[in-house]
Amino acid sequence: MSLPGRGKERGGSLLSGHDAEMTRRWGFSSLQAMVNRLRGAGQEESPQEHATILPSSIPASDDTVQADLLGTPSSPLRQDPPNSGDIFYPSFGGLEKIAELLDDPERQAAVERWRNARAEFRQYGPGVVTDTQGNFLYEYPAGENLVVRNPQPNGSVVEEYVMGTSEANWSKAAVDLAFRELTKNRQGGPFGVLELGFGQGFAARRAMQQLELRGGWYDAVELNGDVYEHRAKVWEEAYNANNTEMDSIVPGGGRRPPIRIYPGDALRALVTRARKIDAGEEQPADVIILDMYPILERDRGRGTHDLDLLALAILCLDPENGMIIWYPHFEGSPGGTTPEQESMVRKYFNAAHYVDIPNRRDEFPEDEYGIKPANEYPYLFDANGNPILYLPVGYARYPKLEMLKRTA
Ligand SMILES: C[S@@+](CC[C@H](N)C(=O)[O-])C[C@H]1O[C@@H](n2cnc3c(N)ncnc32)[C@H](O)[C@@H]1O
């Protein structure tokens, strides 16, 4: 889809400012120097907070001004030693790691399998969840789970529960949190949102509600062919068909450009995007939502597969105010964020936090943030069969572009 003027709108003025800013702040002559390291690698990318949101658990690492903007951290500010992530996790490098991932045949094979795997949107009816003693906990409404029938290298097929309707409020809370933070620094839009992993489109719909108030753009990348064809593309086309000239006007002026959803691997899409941003052909995003499913066996039980892309993601973010939203929960997670996850995020961001979204919010209307996992969605139950009570949303801000300078 061509979007006349969209890359240039901000790109013309802001991007040259952005490059100048990079030189002034970080000492890069140009982002090109770093992006060149990945030359030839990217091909894809064809086309209210509640009072109960908990205090941030991860301290901002650098300065008090930033800490103030994000609310008071629950623990004292801490100064991280440079490259502290490397001390504990030597395998987590910068762009070298990205280059390794791009070349990794095991990953490439997994990407191909996931791209071609059949996806099913499996309906379920309303139900009741009890604790292990049979005591009533909550009722949940009907919904659907996204199940991917993933072929394995040994020829078997594994049904993967990728996500379900019961997670919708988790996605909504994440998007609202991002806009709460973004609008602390800049009230008016436009804001650019890039999502990695479209899934059932819950975050996408919420992002558009936010952008309808403020202006901006939404792009996404989705790897699975069925999810792309039957959900992402359908939604994209329906939205764009209704986004007529009149409808696209947002309060305060400005316009909402069309949604763009690209089929393909987010890793490669980010490489392409970083190059385009550097060339002034694309705008950096204000928020990147990282919400991919761990398609490699080695990524299970760690919750780090999204964070592996951070060195690349920060090249696609607004260098001043860009932020990421991510979902720290994984199967077997002890709750909150793990030291490995924290270390990876703090390596690339000056301020990092998470908030817990509670389960079983019967005291709040259905449409609020509480999550009520359905029995049909095993991922949100612990090993004893009890529903998980808190699901975290991670957010991090103020990209440390100097980290790439160290590795360039
Ligand atoms: C949990 S869902 C995303 C949910 C979405 N944020 C929402 O609110 O509905 C994860 C999605 O990531 C997609 N995915 C997995 N690996 C990917 C990759 N490398 N690139 C792009 N999408 C990927 C999956 O096919 C799946 O649709």
The ligand as an SDF file (V2000), in Angstrom:
LIG
                    3D

 27 29  0  0  0  0  0  0  0  0999 V2000
   -0.1290  -12.9750   21.4590 C   0  0  0  0  0  0  0  0  0  0  0  0
   -0.4290  -12.6960   19.7720 S   0  0  0  0  0  0  0  0  0  0  0  0
   -0.5020  -10.9340   19.6470 C   0  0  0  0  0  0  0  0  0  0  0  0
   -1.7260  -10.3680   20.3070 C   0  0  0  0  0  0  0  0  0  0  0  0
   -2.0470   -8.9280   19.9650 C   0  0  0  0  0  0  0  0  0  0  0  0
   -1.1000   -8.0340   20.5960 N   0  0  0  0  0  0  0  0  0  0  0  0
   -3.4610   -8.5580   20.3880 C   0  0  0  0  0  0  0  0  0  0  0  0
   -3.6430   -7.6240   21.2000 O   0  0  0  0  0  0  0  0  0  0  0  0
   -4.4080   -9.1850   19.8760 O   0  0  0  0  0  0  0  0  0  0  0  0
    1.1110  -13.0890   19.0480 C   0  0  0  0  0  0  0  0  0  0  0  0
    1.1300  -12.9730   17.5240 C   0  0  0  0  0  0  0  0  0  0  0  0
    2.5110  -12.8740   17.1050 O   0  0  0  0  0  0  0  0  0  0  0  0
    2.6290  -13.5260   15.8510 C   0  0  0  0  0  0  0  0  0  0  0  0
    4.0750  -13.7830   15.6280 N   0  0  0  0  0  0  0  0  0  0  0  0
    4.8500  -14.7520   16.1720 C   0  0  0  0  0  0  0  0  0  0  0  0
    6.1260  -14.6220   15.7470 N   0  0  0  0  0  0  0  0  0  0  0  0
    6.1590  -13.5350   14.9280 C   0  0  0  0  0  0  0  0  0  0  0  0
    7.1840  -12.9000   14.1740 C   0  0  0  0  0  0  0  0  0  0  0  0
    8.4440  -13.3310   14.2030 N   0  0  0  0  0  0  0  0  0  0  0  0
    6.8620  -11.8090   13.4530 N   0  0  0  0  0  0  0  0  0  0  0  0
    5.5840  -11.3390   13.4170 C   0  0  0  0  0  0  0  0  0  0  0  0
    4.5640  -11.9100   14.1000 N   0  0  0  0  0  0  0  0  0  0  0  0
    4.8440  -12.9960   14.8460 C   0  0  0  0  0  0  0  0  0  0  0  0
    1.7450  -14.7530   16.0430 C   0  0  0  0  0  0  0  0  0  0  0  0
    1.4050  -15.3430   14.8150 O   0  0  0  0  0  0  0  0  0  0  0  0
    0.5530  -14.1740   16.7930 C   0  0  0  0  0  0  0  0  0  0  0  0
   -0.4610  -13.7350   15.9250 O   0  0  0  0  0  0  0  0  0  0  0  0
  1  2  1  0
  2  3  1  0
  2 10  1  0
  3  4  1  0
  4  5  1  0
  5  6  1  0
  5  7  1  0
  7  8  2  0
  7  9  1  0
 10 11  1  0
 11 12  1  0
 11 26  1  0
 12 13  1  0
 13 14  1  0
 13 24  1  0
 14 15  1  0
 14 23  1  0
 15 16  2  0
 16 17  1  0
 17 18  1  0
 17 23  2  0
 18 19  1  0
 18 20  2  0
 20 21  1  0
 21 22  2  0
 22 23  1  0
 24 25  1  0
 24 26  1  0
 26 27  1  0
M  CHG  2   2   1   9  -1
M  END
$$$$
